[in-house]
Each structure stands twice: as structure tokens, then as C-alpha cells.
Amino acid sequence: MASSRHPLRRTVAAAVALLALATSAACGTDAAAGGRQTTELRYQGSVGQVTLPELAADLGYLGDVKLKWIGNVTGGPQDIQATATGQSDFGGAFNGAIVKLAAANAPITAVVSYYGSDAQTFQGYYVLNDSPIRGPRDLIGKKVGMNTLGAHAEAVLKTWLVKGGLSAAEIAKVELVALPPVNIEQSLRQQQIDVAVLGGVIRDKAVANGGIRTVFTDYELLGAFSGGSYVFRDDFIKRNPQTVKAFVTGVGKAIEWARTQPRETVVGRLESIIAKRGRNEDPSLVRYWKSTGVAGKGGVISDREFATWIDWLADAGELKGGKPKPSDLYTNEFNPFASGGGA
């Protein structure tokens, strides 16, 4: 599979072009006019995994708000592009991808963190045990497989390569390959790629299978942090503020429920959700669940979680004009945990 040097730039351009064609008819009735707010949220899921909104719904934390699954997605940029163009009501992505899309004038706002890295849950860069790859320079001319281009895995990798002293020309020789998450481990073992970027339960399952070792992890590189957020369109938020608040509150409660429950309780709940939804999926992945990785209580977002990637994109020449302020990209207005509530 061929690599692409500017995947995020092209996908953002496409999303913004589609956004110009999208209508606001599906956004619900304007709350300011006293109309009824929508209580159904269209979203994209992930094969063999349970998203935080799905967990929140199963726990009864979304109140009257219902979720409508419209299909699955393999990468965050695709997910938030669908939201920006009105194909879905909310989507989640790496914060750097949100920065890029918002900087291209897509009217979206991040409202709650949904994944991150900590000592238990992180993204690792893995090779086969007998691989000669040990450090940044060893990746020149090699293939790195990841779930999507222009997102978390690519940003962390290039940050590591820059810190390792590689020039822009040398970094361009590292070939990035987009693969479905469930196929990345197999591609590494079949030596179709040299490095596999593995995270969450997919990583834990691959490590348990043996025969691979870590080159580095995002947690080792950056410490604990929330890496991605759920976004809504700005017009949707204006028309449906109470729905957004119910969603954010529910997701925040689901994060804290998962943080405070015994691991086996969480895993059991995730397995039951997969069984009940009847999508003909393999439930084995969720058995490796350890944590959400979300840093802030209840998914509260901090400036740092956007500032890091604003700086990275600016240094990489991916932002035109002035750098946006982190506070322009997200809000904690709808999150009761931001003011000490939410229990």
C-alpha cells in the first residue's frame, strides 16, 4: 500500500469541500426559538470495541438521549469529517486532527475527551523480536503500519523522529501505511510492515500473543495525556445545548465508572454490550481492556491537550496563518466535572 506525504492536508480539504455542500436540516430545531431539541444522535462505531457513548447509554447515563449507529469507522479524521459534513451528529478524533480541521474553517468544537495514554493504556510502536530496529534512524526506509494517516499515530511517530535528530528529508523516507486496526498485528507478523502501531485492547492482545517487542510508546514520550475528543458541529450545539450537555455528562460519568470499577466488572459489561447489539463481532478484544487512558476527570479537556499538537502542526508547516488558541477549539461548558460536579 502506497504511502502519502500529506494525507491530513488532502483529507481536510475534502472535508471542507463537502462541508460547503452540507445542510443544517438534520441539526434539529433551534432551541433559542423554543423548539424541541433532538434526542437521537447518529454516530459511527468501531468493530469489536465499545465506545464510551455506547457504554454510557448501556449504563443509563444518557437520560432521554438515544444513539443511532450508522456504521463503523477505522480512523478519527474520517469520523470527525462525517460530523463536520452532517453525516453524523458527533465524532471522535485525535486532537491534532481536530486542530487541522478547525483551522480549515470547519465549524466544530470539542466537548469531552474520550481516549488517552497512561501507564496501563497507551499506543506502542512494535517490531518483531528479531528486528534490527531499535532507534529513530533505524526507521529510515522502513514501513510503519497504523490505523489511519494524519492522526495520533503519525503525529507521535514524527515527534519521536524529530527528537531523535532526523531531518525532514529523512523523515519523509519513513513509509506510513494505513491498515484496519484488526489487521495491523497480522501484517507485522507476516512482515508486510516493519513497525506496527498498536493501542488499547488490540495492543494488549498482540503482546499476549508473544514474539514482538516495544520500540517506544507515546506514554514514554509524552507522559499521561488525553489524546482525542468528541466534537459536535457548532450549529448543532446552538440548536441542541441540552442534548449536548446530556451527552457530555453521560460520557463523563462512563469514564469515571470505568475508572472506579474492578477491571472484571468493566470487561463483563463491555462483553454484554457487544453480545446485545448483534453485529456479528468477535468480543475477544474487550477482554484485554485496562483503562480509558483519559487524563482529566470526567473527560475534562485542558489547554495542553491541544497546545502540544498546535505547535507540532505549526512547526510542520501544516497550519496557514496564525496559530489558533486551544480555547478556541474546545469547551468544558457542558461538562459538570469541570466545576467539581458530575457524580
Buried (B, 14 or more C-beta within 10 A) or exposed (E): EEBBEBBBBEBBEEBBEBBEEBEEEBBBEBBEEEEEBBBEBBBBBBBBBBBBBBBBBBBEBBBEBEBEEBEBBBBBBBBBBBBBBBBBBBBBBBBBBBBBBBBBEBBBBBBBBBBBBBEBBBBBBBBBEEBEBEEBEBBBEBBBBBBBBBBBBBBBBBBBBBEBEBEEEBBEEBBBBBBBBBBBBBBBBEEBBBBBBBBBBBBBBBBEEEEBBBBBBBBBBBEBBBBBBBBBBBBBBBBBBBBBBBBBBBBBBBBBBBEEEEEEEBBBBBBBBBEEBEEEBEBEBBBBBBBBBBBBBBBBBBEBBBBBBBEBBBEBEBBEEEEBEBEEBBBBEBBBBBEEEBE
